[in-house]
Amino acid sequence: MKPVSVIIPARDAQATLADALDSLLAQDLPDWQAIIVDDGSSDATGAIAAGYCERDPRFTLVAADGLGVSMARNEGLRHAEGESVLFLDADDWIVPGHLSRMAAALDHDPDADASYCGYVRVTPAGQAFLPRFDPRVAVEPRNVLARSNPLQPNGVLVKRKQLESLGGFIPGLRTCEDWDLWQRLARGRGRFAPVPGLYAPYRLRPGSASANVEQLYRDATVLLENGDPDKDAMNLAWFTLWCRGVAAGQDRQFAEDASALPAIPVGPDEVRSTALSIMEALCTGACCTPSRIARNWTGNEERIASLLQASVEPGGHDAVLDCVADLLGIDRANRADQVSVVIPAFKATETIGETLQSVQTQTHASLDIVVVDDGSPDGTAEAALAFAAHDPRICVMGQANAGVAAARNLGWKTAASDYIAFVDADDLWAPAKVERQLAALKAEGEQAGLAYTWYARIDEGSLITSRSHKPDARGDVLQAIFLGNFIGNGSAALMTRAALEHAGGFDSTLRARGAQGCEDFSIYFRIAEKYRFALVPEPLTGYRVMAGNMSSDMLRMLRSFDLVVSEMLERHPQHRADVMAGRRYYLEWSLLTAIERGDFKSGFKLFRAYLRQSRRDAVLLLSKMPRAMLRGLRLRIVGAPRRRRDYAPIRFPIGHYEESHG
């Protein structure tokens, strides 16, 4: 007997079914069975499912004729052979390791009837936000499930014998059928084993069954009548608040008459949970992230106030509204421009937490924080989701590994704001960075498209090793950028969306050409052709330099640099002398840096490249090389660079994030 059966009801799901089935193929638990129930599809759903069945015998296709989701699941249950069953909708998916972790929880607690994890809503653009996990389900499932449904079908693994004893799903319900099943399991004293830290994705779609809040309300009324009679009315009042919030997110009024329900008393202990629930409902209706709610705050503030007036006792109105604003980083008395922060991340489990902390604690709190996981094989996405669970300003996106430029482009194109800053997942920001950049950008005038700061180099332990970077280019900087990338990295700049769009985003073709590394230099150049630059002359960016990061491959960086040089020469041939002078400066810096790091092989190749461009300056360069070579030899032998006796490094300063801050 297989340990797990996965039942996938599918009707006209050709656009999403492959994603659901591919997520099963990515599981590390090999011994599973998947039953795809094609419920009378008129598109290519059946053909797609049949193709997977031919590829892998673990898939089975069952034909049905418009039974509806409940009966289609029951039909799949008839064919299930696993000891436990998971229901996966054809427009959702599960993350790698999902089945093994859910099954392990059941094995660890043999008395449990089901294991459950959290869920995370995902917008049509692929932004996962507000991961939710309710530990109370494991302690008091009957009480928790009587008021709301904190579980998603693909986030619950149920023992098959329990499902069969309950009779599966009730066919009469058009929605809430899973909530009904969990309630019946809980009322039968069923036990739920928790799997914290794992989140089942739930795709938001306009027009989905869960978006029909009037039907949800009618079905929920039937469900709640089977609960505790003393609490039915209040439980329905809470659910009505959710339905009203979803309808408000759809920019319409909730059509059902719920005026007879009691007003909800929201005490101090429930202010945050109520604020989060309202925020999540609005986002579900609008199929958007909380940052979109924040961007359109004026209208949404009125919507939230109306929701509170309709459902909540007056004493809780101000506290809940203030809490929503605080969670979104909004000062209701002094509105500030929202800034999106895009964080491309690849294999960044060791550093992304500190990077996110440095962003969360910006003095400019009105932020839309977008983490883009670039196909990491480790726990980078999970680490980012752990932060998003406590901060609704954070959303997490994913893509197949395509490089830093593609990750940045995905992030800024889906971001909520017209001001966009980028920070790599191993770099840091001082607390006032965004605030001072935004002020400098506005002070530069309407033609400003980018503001940058100085940076401090930091090591693996976030200790400052150098503050020597102090350029003074501002205003019209095109001439200065011909001489090189004076900004120095991709984490020090804040740009306008207009400037990004003018530049065409980051050049993602550099990776395919084996020249990844100068994507930031390339876009800075294209922005400088039209826009003015502003400068904040303080080292507010912590730029991490360590072995193995992209900038440490000097030969690849030179290939990337030369592609930017070629673009400059093609578009501005009259500035050839400046552009080639910039290349000479870059070659000298690359050569000396490679030698100081003990990479003598790359240093030799870079020296030959330097000679090919400028033999007459070689003597001066040779005079600088012995000192660099001594440093490189020391690094190879001792394993650490030489420091002054009074060398006392300090950590790059970042703020301390507290969950209540928002």
Steps between C-alpha positions, in 0.01 A plus 500: 500500500631842405535748789327792323228540238453843344158572350484775236155604376538685170249672274619719212836535674734492201669824609608377844482119517859446385628717786307291751628171356857626466496590868432133577791389284724734702416329831775316688249239622511257206219260589180693431193447286319783319142465375402768249121527468416669171155632586354548152759745365442654157862611455834313494488399868446132422778491242746666738410254775532205261845617401617495861350153547707375207815656644460375856295201623436675833238712320152359436230672292135458592222641280193664652211697353456833673460369853625816669804530722358312802381196306811504280712476814281218626542322167875532537476366854344181361822435309738600780738234630708711738489484876441875497351742247574856393266704279673724247294733285609517137581870525721463809827318566723385785860589574790248498505293818130559570387137494794367700456758776125448521542121508777522759269695733244222482767237561632695799152519656325170423190612693446796265232473232648771280806719468467863397723789398447868433396661175614795295288690249661563160389777264455444126843666460659234722545705820464290816397709800383472861585134573262382771530210743265450795657285775168491683363245251722241667372596847133591462395413143127502569496856636734638235323337205160608629590866437718489189688271266878548540571193285537451125425163332862455388615582852330204669605133478218278635507132579285319243309296756382823664383643167311183422335495844385860448360417156726743318370838384134606510382549140241768580756770584623714212765663720638441851500124435851462643410709807203272558725192483750642750214597733353150491844353565548736797155430644585130489797575726743480211857607575711725277881474507665837423771556237620857574715681247339332199251694290256367241467743207149619417460675168272805495286530187229749407178307457605199708246324721650657813447845348122445497453626853122487490514126429770464765275675749200278422708182526669622817160562656417132447835391645484718807152377588666166575737654753455641849152667517624749758770623265338462157396864464838641603690250284283599205564867579874439474454318170278781375780747570724287280240488220446875518876550478531281190211684336663834586820378335289433191384862526138414573259462790424164663152412373371276781297652783689430823358790697353268766843374605664637816783754482840346568675609820871538424707509816868597521611139446309475172593831338796365301325180387195702393718745308680214325172329414357816344820559308503143372133521398558820302801343327303184422224700337739720304745214426785722613766536769459715813740751346241570231253572778755741648566670167130584466465581868255790475227289344584190701500692828140592426418139410649369825312762702175390332573134572562577865185708525293216350644214708696615805397673821600870494758463776728297271485715185794734556730234642447263207538774238818627667634145511439444127683824424788408729535155346527662157753761616254787458500811717137609476583855607797547268477295182828411329573372151510124477831343388532148360810303598599213271728230644632243248610191691685181405624255763478777760386316812804623697453869426145582392373528857741781584432669165125492561548633852698795364215575257216449749655748742529791260391831650289535185247229587265523201661213310399229257764228546528246216731200543565314173639151553706420191446124504698437818552129580519578873257657746525860375130528416399342831723743691339796322149366565584475870557877500188561288292317762568787741519793259223548239720743307704200380401276211702216350521408133678214328643426160706225340865599532554776245751734662498820700386728215192288427420483872523878535280550193234262631504685831475859382244430227258351756586744782236740628694828510634767268826518697705181493819406682704183462707314756676169451419228752845522663525879527373733774342843539546750780164606651476844336601394148163508324381812682809700401508367145139594441564851635810539282314379192221753548747780571671430165181593314255345258774375267656285772474128433746347747643569845798309639701484820858428581568149621718328757657166420403229748627146551326168575430611855354839392808679634603815316834456322510824301318831460718629217224528238420873475407615146340841452320459165153652497266679259593422141735205554529353149859621461590356840347161427702466181800483734350212701234385742545759772191368688692176541228236558135415451386567858571873533249647252137607522333564164171626364280259308511741206880477490490120516247484220702740287809285548310183414579337833811296573679320217418134561692390189836543676457167676444307176813665358709384797542859616279539804616764746463850357122513472494795741769693305306444178172638633667792677650601165165481319324698773778763495431566132170669592477556875690688769658318796480601867759411763477432872867538604489249785595128509143379550541179296691200629652323197609149591825382340589135551637208303242344272271796438451614144735797512789277606527345149711773343521347151125461474455852632736626228294324232190666642670838523614475138145439382395823670799675344391377157152639561644835607723524192214407268270766642759770574796455262607861556593410859732212411797650686306524828349154462839339432654690791227352718587153372866558586411606853281191535774268374746645751256462787407145396863397463612633838189363672553151355865497609413625850254212530771253405350426157827533310374305198220749435741785578737383227218485244377844601853639467519373144165666426635824646809483281289451190317825573771723650866396495618852580339493846632153585807629688285690749278195544802274555615725781171433684505124458768391755297631795188330367693175454627510858143539622387213278779271623419580860134423437592164348741406778337652808139495379430859608603844368754708688349750742635781714565413863227741607253352252164473681220433251141590583181348368308677229211671683149371436182539700324257732166377371211441737192317375263762637669762281323367194 
